[in-house]
Amino acid sequence: MKKINDIIKDFREDNDLSQIEVSKYLNIPRSTYGHYETGNSKIPLETIIQLSKLYKITPNDLLGFSSDLVGTDISKAHKLFNLIQKENINIDKLIEMIKLIENINN
């Protein structure tokens, strides 16, 4: 099971955020947040809750209690969602393309 410091770093990177941006969101110094990611400081429960709100996930996801999906399927879904938003991809066209690919593969 992944450690929480690795998980919070993965989610931050998957969401294309810097430590400075996350620390501003949490209203803490960047160095404090940096210590959370390196595992040098324990993360307070309130911070875990704030991070889960930031990433729109459950605290369990940050704690690594999601059937070992953290860092794999959930992370990939977040990356895809962020890419779709960032690139302003038309969802309907994307669905059409996926269906077309599935038909070709079948």
Sequence and secondary structure as in RCSB ss.txt:
>XXXX:A:sequence
MKKINDIIKDFREDNDLSQIEVSKYLNIPRSTYGHYETGNSKIPLETIIQLSKLYKITPNDLLGFSSDLVGTDIS
KAHKLFNLIQKENINIDKLIEMIKLIENINN
>XXXX:A:secstr
   HHHHHHHHHHHTT  HHHHHHHHTS HHHHHHHHHTSS   HHHHHHHHHHTTS HHHHHT STT TTTHHH
HHHHHHHHHHHTT  HHHHHHHHHHHHHHH 
